[in-house]
Amino acid sequence: MRGRFVPLDDASARRIAGNTWEIRIPDPASIARRTRRGASPEDWDGAVFVVDGAETEPGVGSGGGPDHVVVTAWIV
């Protein structure tokens, strides 16, 4: 699994500053097996995403709720 990207079809990304993105992942518990990540924001620390065709630096779990996780990531 390492080195591959798992599509997160329901996730959304929005730019919050120059090269900083906030990625919202709904229902992370339902994709835990595919992503090998848990349902808490800390479980997503170090995750790498593709946003607008660019690979992010390892992200930081930055928030969430009972039905979603938010990860902050940077594109350098």
C-alpha positions in Angstrom: 0.0 0.0 0.0 2.9 2.4 0.7 3.6 4.7 -2.2 0.1 4.5 -3.6 -2.8 6.9 -3.4 -6.3 5.8 -2.4 -9.1 7.8 -4.0 -11.2 9.6 -1.4 -14.2 10.4 -3.6 -16.1 12.3 -1.0 -13.2 14.3 0.4 -13.0 18.0 -0.4 -10.0 20.4 -0.4 -10.0 24.2 -0.1 -7.2 26.6 -0.2 -7.0 28.5 3.1 -3.7 30.4 2.3 -1.1 30.6 -0.4 0.1 27.0 -0.5 -2.0 25.7 2.4 -4.9 23.4 1.9 -7.6 22.2 4.3 -8.8 18.7 3.4 -12.1 17.5 4.8 -12.6 13.7 4.9 -16.1 12.6 5.6 -16.7 9.4 7.6 -13.1 8.4 8.0 -14.1 5.2 9.9 -15.6 3.8 6.7 -12.4 4.1 4.8 -10.0 3.0 7.6 -9.3 -0.3 6.1 -8.4 1.1 2.6 -6.3 4.0 4.0 -4.9 2.3 7.1 -5.8 5.4 9.1 -8.1 5.8 12.0 -11.0 8.2 12.6 -9.2 10.8 14.7 -7.3 13.8 13.3 -4.0 12.5 14.8 -4.4 9.3 12.8 -4.0 11.3 9.6 -0.8 13.0 10.6 1.8 12.4 7.9 -0.8 11.6 5.2 0.1 12.8 1.7 -2.6 13.9 -0.8 -3.0 14.9 -4.4 -4.7 18.3 -4.7 -5.3 19.8 -8.1 -2.7 17.4 -9.6 0.0 18.3 -7.1 1.3 16.1 -4.3 1.2 17.6 -0.8 3.8 17.5 1.9 2.8 15.2 4.8 -0.3 16.7 6.4 -1.3 17.4 10.0 -4.6 16.3 11.4 -6.1 19.6 12.5 -9.7 19.0 13.5 -12.8 17.0 13.0 -16.1 15.9 14.5 -18.1 12.7 14.8 -18.5 12.3 11.1 -15.3 13.9 9.5 -11.6 14.6 9.9 -9.8 17.8 8.7 -6.2 17.6 7.6 -4.0 20.6 6.8 -1.5 20.1 4.1 1.0 22.2 2.1 2.0 22.1 -1.5 5.6 23.3 -1.9 
